């Protein structure tokens, strides 16, 4: 079987311990420039709030910054948490981005808050913080780009925005967005990097129930996965301890900046924490190029993904760049199989 897997970047703009958001943005710019050169298809940024270790809260602003310093890689959101925002504002923001960088902007949408409930309340200033109104918000947003979708919103128009063909993706970690994106004929991105157990069922549901649309004639699924590659399995495992520490601090309700790697991280983890970590990070692919190639090929076969979006949380910026470079090499090798 011959593969043709696109590969992309999911960047949370991590803030390292001892550094600032300004340092994080410099690293994101450098990462975007390098991954564009290495053949990555998209560079997506994710909306999070009240997280001391993540600098991508003003996601649309950062997308514009990354698009400005690159020339060909697609840049977008992975994702904008739509219930946090007015759909009109998002239409105007992404209409502006698409007008500035034609043909390069993606709008990935999620229905989770991207934060804790108290912060969600502060963001939304209302009682509807569960995401139940996501389908209605999505219809409104799409109507600002194409008023024929729902004429009810015709009296309020998005300039810039109206008439622009900006790809809209639905993001999910369960079957809700899988079902909705299938129904609407939209591309779907699944967050296997923190919800591995639901990956295959959600992708199967999406593909089995997909209805062709004027945007997409067949299902297109992208899967997020944690990948950390180094010269040896031991080095990659050491580097991955920063990712483990981040999730561990979240489990302990002590979110922090990205911590440096440590030896023997597992010795400090309680059994119940280990269970949660496995549930969230179980699909992570960590190791030498040989190890990662074998595991990634198996992951692609199992998920039948059309595209892989790579999340690589490494404290040392040079090691992070090296991991992305090696991952691109591995995916090119996989695409040349057969």
C-alpha positions as a printed NumPy array, in Angstrom:
array([[  0.   ,   0.   ,   0.   ],
       [  1.31 ,   3.435,  -0.933],
       [  0.719,   6.217,   1.558],
       [  0.198,   9.897,   0.888],
       [  0.002,  11.323,   4.384],
       [  0.183,  15.054,   4.853],
       [  1.87 ,  16.179,   8.043],
       [  1.266,  19.375,  10.01 ],
       [  2.172,  21.161,  13.243],
       [  0.048,  21.772,  16.329],
       [  1.728,  24.458,  18.434],
       [  0.48 ,  25.512,  21.868],
       [  3.164,  28.222,  22.067],
       [  4.569,  26.677,  25.266],
       [  6.187,  28.982,  27.808],
       [  9.229,  27.356,  29.359],
       [ 10.097,  27.688,  33.023],
       [ 12.367,  30.709,  33.356],
       [ 11.122,  32.267,  30.127],
       [  8.316,  34.593,  29.006],
       [  5.519,  34.703,  26.431],
       [  7.825,  36.818,  24.275],
       [ 10.354,  33.969,  24.233],
       [  7.547,  31.555,  23.367],
       [  6.483,  33.611,  20.356],
       [ 10.072,  33.762,  19.092],
       [ 10.233,  29.976,  19.337],
       [  6.916,  29.61 ,  17.475],
       [  8.166,  31.853,  14.67 ],
       [ 11.386,  29.849,  14.406],
       [  9.465,  26.573,  14.46 ],
       [  7.085,  27.778,  11.737],
       [  9.951,  28.847,   9.471],
       [ 11.728,  25.527,   9.9  ],
       [  8.662,  23.303,   9.511],
       [  7.642,  25.185,   6.359],
       [ 11.074,  24.328,   4.944],
       [ 10.701,  20.681,   6.016],
       [  7.443,  20.209,   4.121],
       [  4.822,  20.539,   6.85 ],
       [  1.43 ,  21.422,   5.37 ],
       [ -0.18 ,  23.469,   8.171],
       [  0.83 ,  25.296,  11.313],
       [ -2.06 ,  25.423,  13.76 ],
       [ -2.289,  27.227,  17.092],
       [ -4.652,  26.279,  19.899],
       [ -6.734,  28.572,  22.096],
       [ -6.181,  28.133,  25.832],
       [ -6.837,  30.49 ,  28.738],
       [ -5.608,  30.847,  32.313],
       [ -2.722,  28.463,  31.558],
       [  0.675,  29.791,  32.703],
       [  2.504,  27.478,  30.301],
       [  0.557,  28.311,  27.105],
       [  0.869,  31.644,  25.292],
       [ -1.677,  31.186,  22.468],
       [ -4.681,  32.767,  24.217],
       [ -5.09 ,  35.51 ,  21.576],
       [ -5.072,  32.881,  18.857],
       [ -6.117,  35.02 ,  15.889],
       [ -3.413,  37.588,  16.641],
       [ -0.739,  34.912,  16.791],
       [ -1.976,  33.289,  13.561],
       [ -1.468,  36.61 ,  11.793],
       [  2.033,  36.915,  13.222],
       [  3.014,  33.419,  12.052],
       [  1.479,  33.918,   8.613],
       [  3.433,  37.18 ,   8.246],
       [  6.816,  35.494,   8.725],
       [  6.093,  32.466,   6.495],
       [  5.179,  32.263,   2.821],
       [  3.556,  28.94 ,   1.885],
       [  2.569,  26.89 ,   4.922],
       [ -1.138,  27.093,   5.815],
       [ -1.731,  28.774,   9.171],
       [ -4.804,  28.367,  11.321],
       [ -6.505,  27.478,  14.557],
       [ -6.48 ,  24.114,  16.188],
       [ -8.719,  25.48 ,  17.388],
       [-10.768,  28.512,  18.155],
       [-13.165,  27.576,  20.963],
       [-16.282,  28.998,  19.351],
       [-18.547,  29.154,  22.444],
       [-16.045,  31.625,  23.952],
       [-16.699,  34.143,  21.186],
       [-19.241,  36.018,  19.134],
       [-19.441,  34.242,  15.748],
       [-19.48 ,  37.658,  14.054],
       [-16.164,  38.602,  15.674],
       [-14.559,  35.316,  14.563],
       [-15.896,  35.816,  11.028],
       [-14.392,  39.297,  10.936],
       [-11.074,  38.166,  12.414],
       [-10.638,  35.279,  10.006],
       [-12.002,  37.337,   7.133],
       [ -9.226,  39.804,   7.908],
       [ -6.612,  37.033,   8.088],
       [ -7.748,  35.496,   4.788],
       [ -7.728,  38.918,   3.137],
       [ -4.164,  39.513,   4.344],
       [ -2.924,  36.001,   3.496],
       [ -5.157,  34.666,   0.684],
       [ -5.454,  30.894,   0.401],
       [ -3.402,  30.162,   3.512],
       [ -5.823,  30.404,   6.459],
       [ -7.671,  27.535,   8.179],
       [-10.433,  27.924,  10.762],
       [-10.525,  24.946,  13.096],
       [-13.324,  25.098,  15.673],
       [-13.844,  23.4  ,  19.014],
       [-16.754,  23.476,  21.422],
       [-14.809,  23.005,  24.681],
       [-13.832,  26.097,  26.707],
       [-10.079,  25.487,  26.482],
       [ -9.875,  26.281,  30.173],
       [-11.522,  25.738,  33.571],
       [-15.161,  26.571,  34.239],
       [-14.459,  29.749,  36.219],
       [-12.361,  31.151,  33.376],
       [-14.998,  30.082,  30.859],
       [-17.511,  32.099,  32.862],
       [-15.192,  35.119,  32.755],
       [-14.776,  34.74 ,  28.992],
       [-18.43 ,  34.278,  28.122],
       [-20.167,  36.442,  30.739],
       [-23.202,  34.192,  30.651],
       [-24.602,  30.888,  31.833],
       [-24.199,  28.878,  28.624],
       [-20.735,  27.439,  29.127],
       [-21.317,  23.779,  28.303],
       [-21.037,  24.029,  24.513],
       [-24.617,  22.878,  23.933],
       [-25.202,  25.813,  21.585],
       [-22.212,  24.946,  19.384],
       [-24.275,  23.819,  16.336],
       [-26.24 ,  27.083,  16.382],
       [-23.071,  29.16 ,  16.774],
       [-21.486,  27.237,  13.897],
       [-24.468,  27.9  ,  11.618],
       [-24.301,  31.592,  12.45 ],
       [-20.551,  31.738,  11.81 ],
       [-20.794,  29.921,   8.468],
       [-23.626,  32.231,   7.431],
       [-21.393,  35.273,   7.777],
       [-19.102,  33.763,   5.139],
       [-21.981,  32.45 ,   3.007],
       [-25.357,  34.133,   3.744],
       [-27.279,  31.478,   1.765],
       [-26.646,  28.979,   4.595],
       [-29.012,  30.798,   6.94 ],
       [-30.726,  33.94 ,   5.584],
       [-31.797,  34.898,   9.124],
       [-28.402,  36.51 ,   9.652],
       [-28.447,  38.455,   6.375],
       [-29.144,  41.8  ,   8.082],
       [-25.813,  41.561,   9.899],
       [-22.87 ,  41.04 ,   7.59 ],
       [-19.156,  40.382,   8.135],
       [-16.772,  42.71 ,   6.349],
       [-14.206,  41.384,   5.715],
       [-15.487,  37.815,   5.705],
       [-18.524,  37.567,   3.473],
       [-17.831,  35.66 ,   0.268],
       [-14.451,  34.325,   1.382],
       [-13.772,  30.6  ,   1.085],
       [-12.037,  29.807,   4.377],
       [-11.826,  26.072,   5.153],
       [-13.741,  25.303,   8.345],
       [-12.73 ,  22.225,  10.334],
       [-14.474,  20.734,  13.337],
       [-12.214,  19.521,  16.119],
       [-13.143,  16.954,  18.711],
       [-12.132,  14.441,  21.346],
       [-15.438,  12.526,  21.313],
       [-18.142,  11.567,  18.833],
       [-20.063,  14.882,  18.971],
       [-17.984,  16.817,  16.444],
       [-17.324,  13.643,  14.453],
       [-21.046,  13.253,  13.876],
       [-21.636,  16.958,  13.192],
       [-18.749,  17.306,  10.726],
       [-19.969,  14.17 ,   8.909],
       [-23.482,  15.577,   8.706],
       [-22.243,  18.921,   7.319],
       [-19.613,  17.44 ,   5.002],
       [-16.701,  19.208,   6.698],
       [-13.147,  18.007,   7.414],
       [-12.642,  16.605,  10.907],
       [ -9.634,  16.712,  13.242],
       [ -9.459,  14.373,  16.238],
       [ -7.418,  15.123,  19.372],
       [ -5.762,  11.755,  19.868],
       [ -2.867,  13.533,  21.582],
       [ -4.987,  13.795,  24.735],
       [ -7.964,  11.481,  24.075],
       [ -6.573,   8.292,  22.513],
       [ -9.313,   5.922,  23.654],
       [-11.957,   7.578,  21.48 ],
       [ -9.831,   7.947,  18.369],
       [-10.812,   4.977,  16.217],
       [-14.544,   4.963,  17.143],
       [-14.861,   8.693,  16.388],
       [-13.041,   8.425,  13.061],
       [-15.125,   5.414,  12.056],
       [-18.323,   7.259,  12.922],
       [-17.183,  10.269,  10.88 ],
       [-16.33 ,   8.229,   7.801],
       [-19.386,   5.951,   7.992],
       [-21.842,   8.862,   8.267],
       [-20.134,  11.386,   6.001],
       [-22.432,  13.302,   3.653],
       [-20.704,  14.944,   0.653],
       [-20.989,  18.73 ,   0.486],
       [-19.917,  21.543,  -1.809],
       [-16.832,  21.818,   0.409],
       [-15.802,  18.166,   0.464],
       [-16.842,  15.203,  -1.677],
       [-15.378,  12.549,   0.609],
       [-14.33 ,  12.415,   4.283],
       [-11.014,  13.935,   5.267],
       [ -9.678,  13.182,   8.736],
       [ -6.661,  14.623,  10.493],
       [ -5.407,  13.14 ,  13.755],
       [ -3.382,  14.905,  16.429],
       [ -0.622,  12.867,  18.033],
       [  2.233,  13.533,  20.452],
       [  5.504,  12.659,  18.73 ],
       [  8.945,  13.038,  20.273],
       [ 11.946,  11.809,  18.307],
       [ 15.601,  11.833,  19.305],
       [ 18.706,   9.903,  18.305],
       [ 18.003,   7.161,  20.866],
       [ 14.98 ,   5.774,  22.683],
       [ 16.554,   6.766,  26.   ],
       [ 17.059,  10.39 ,  24.967],
       [ 13.518,  10.668,  23.578],
       [ 12.09 ,   9.203,  26.768],
       [ 14.067,  11.741,  28.801],
       [ 12.822,  14.648,  26.666],
       [  9.23 ,  13.414,  26.982],
       [  9.319,  13.867,  30.764],
       [  8.491,  17.566,  30.239],
       [  5.227,  16.567,  28.531],
       [  4.477,  14.122,  31.346],
       [  5.201,  16.786,  33.976],
       [  2.774,  19.193,  32.259],
       [ -0.079,  16.699,  32.331],
       [  0.831,  15.599,  35.832],
       [  0.615,  19.181,  37.079],
       [ -2.813,  19.516,  35.462],
       [ -3.971,  16.333,  37.191],
       [ -2.745,  17.81 ,  40.478],
       [ -4.525,  21.101,  39.703],
       [ -1.207,  22.939,  39.626],
       [ -0.79 ,  24.131,  36.025],
       [  2.696,  25.437,  35.395],
       [  5.11 ,  26.6  ,  32.761],
       [  6.795,  23.847,  30.754],
       [  9.312,  22.205,  33.076],
       [ 12.754,  20.921,  32.092],
       [ 13.112,  17.157,  31.634],
       [ 14.081,  14.952,  34.545],
       [ 15.35 ,  11.413,  34.974],
       [ 13.052,   8.702,  36.363],
       [  9.894,  10.802,  36.207],
       [  7.725,   7.736,  36.786],
       [  9.063,   7.266,  40.32 ],
       [  7.128,  10.356,  41.482],
       [  3.792,   9.303,  39.965],
       [  1.05 ,   7.72 ,  42.073],
       [ -0.883,   4.699,  40.671],
       [ -4.106,   6.67 ,  40.131],
       [ -2.122,   9.39 ,  38.328],
       [ -0.497,   6.781,  36.122],
       [ -3.962,   5.588,  35.094],
       [ -5.024,   9.086,  34.092],
       [ -1.771,   9.727,  32.236],
       [ -2.172,   6.523,  30.26 ],
       [ -5.728,   7.479,  29.375],
       [ -4.574,  10.882,  28.1  ],
       [ -1.126,  10.169,  26.664],
       [ -1.516,   6.531,  25.632],
       [ -1.171,   7.215,  21.91 ],
       [  2.064,   9.205,  22.279],
       [  4.853,   8.053,  19.969],
       [  8.279,   8.485,  21.553],
       [ 11.657,   7.086,  20.606],
       [ 14.47 ,   6.869,  18.088],
       [ 13.692,   7.29 ,  14.374],
       [ 13.446,   3.514,  13.971],
       [ 11.079,   3.146,  16.921],
       [  8.918,   6.088,  15.902],
       [  8.658,   4.934,  12.289],
       [  7.365,   1.538,  13.373],
       [  4.859,   2.994,  15.852],
       [  3.721,   5.778,  13.545],
       [  3.14 ,   3.402,  10.651],
       [  1.018,   1.236,  12.932],
       [ -0.896,   4.327,  14.106],
       [ -1.603,   5.394,  10.519],
       [ -2.803,   1.914,   9.592],
       [ -5.07 ,   1.781,  12.635],
       [ -6.6  ,   5.259,  12.225],
       [ -6.551,   5.464,   8.413],
       [ -5.776,   9.157,   8.88 ],
       [ -5.456,  11.381,   5.823],
       [ -3.205,  13.755,   7.733],
       [ -1.186,  13.739,  10.944],
       [ -0.886,  16.919,  13.004],
       [  2.127,  16.651,  15.257],
       [  2.27 ,  18.003,  18.796],
       [  5.789,  18.008,  20.226],
       [  6.231,  19.362,  23.732],
       [  9.965,  19.553,  24.418],
       [ 11.648,  22.01 ,  26.803],
       [ 14.829,  22.552,  24.806],
       [ 14.027,  24.488,  21.621],
       [ 16.859,  22.966,  19.567],
       [ 15.786,  19.45 ,  20.566],
       [ 12.191,  20.336,  19.648],
       [ 13.269,  21.507,  16.2  ],
       [ 15.311,  18.339,  15.745],
       [ 12.301,  16.197,  16.661],
       [ 10.12 ,  17.919,  14.055],
       [ 12.847,  17.508,  11.433],
       [ 13.207,  13.803,  12.164],
       [  9.416,  13.362,  12.149],
       [  9.238,  14.905,   8.658],
       [ 11.959,  12.515,   7.482],
       [ 10.048,   9.555,   8.932],
       [  6.751,  10.552,   7.306],
       [  8.492,  11.024,   3.963],
       [  9.899,   7.522,   4.309],
       [  6.427,   6.17 ,   5.102],
       [  5.   ,   7.967,   2.061],
       [  7.619,   6.273,  -0.119],
       [  6.718,   2.777,   1.059],
       [  5.227,   0.549,  -1.64 ]])
